[in-house]
Amino acid sequence: MRLASYNVEWFANLFDNEDQLLVDDGWSGREGVTRAQQIEALGKVFSALEADAVMIVEAPNTGRRQDTVKALEGFARAFDLRQRRAVIGFANETHQEIALLYDPDKISVRHDPRGEETGKKGSTGAPRFDGVFRIDLDNDGTEDRVVFSKPPLELAAETASGTRLRLIGAHLKSKAPHGAGSRDQMLRSAIENRRKQLAQAIWLRARIDAHLAEGESVILLGDLNDGPGLDEFEGLFGRSSVEVLLGEDMYDPHAREAFATRARAAPTTARFHLRDQGRYLQALLDYIMVSQDLMSRRPSWRIWHPFEDETCWSFRELREALLCASDHFPVTLDIDI
């Protein structure tokens, strides 16, 4: 079975209020890319992936007029993809949902959130991901109340071969300070964002621990917006959110390699244009982590990077599609389940 994680930049911009694809020359939200160009590129990428299920980060919006599932299933029909069914969990207010697009002949899934409903009062346990998590991160005697702007997607899954597992899709909060003024304000904002992201990782890790304690197999997929050496606050907090999620019993070879070497040659999954500097920044942000019990199932990971993966580089059409489709590149896991 092949599972994929893919952050699709501005996917929501490619659909109208009736969830129909906008195949036209209007700008997509991607720099210098029209909606028609991005849609065509995404069709090529999804077709090339040949995945049984794709965890889509920044999926189309669900709101008063729009519906993520309807939009994604329409996208699948447009390109005759066998990943033709979609599921989401708790919708959010950011126009960036987390959704799974999957082949129902290969895997069955259902949204299966765990944890208590907290309301505004919150909980110090591992509450449901649409709730409030209370935690004193800096041991100052004051609890922070943490919420997910994009609640992780918890799925109970069963493959066609009968393997049962938990799939969790995540998009942790970015650490970039927005709307800050002076340098001191930017610093405070960056530290606060970092604190919130670490709290989200601790919350998510507690849920993983609960599943593992019940003897369940777990696969975590998504954009964690974090990794070794990404900002100067790593030393301040002592660990990154990726390290929290990995723990001792989850595994992702790209994360392990990056933390082991902390080298410039570490794997990367995203490429951002820094217009004011006239260059591109590359980073490892996207992961597929598996529980230790799945390591006996011959897992094999791949980053579909247009410049670093030999096959992606060799096929010009695929290389150009990957560059046009998003500022992130897909990560896939092939595993015998």
Order of alpha helices (4+ residues) and beta strands (2+ residues): beta-alpha-beta-alpha-beta-beta-beta-beta-beta-beta-beta-alpha-beta-alpha-alpha-beta-alpha-beta-beta-beta-beta-alpha-alpha-beta
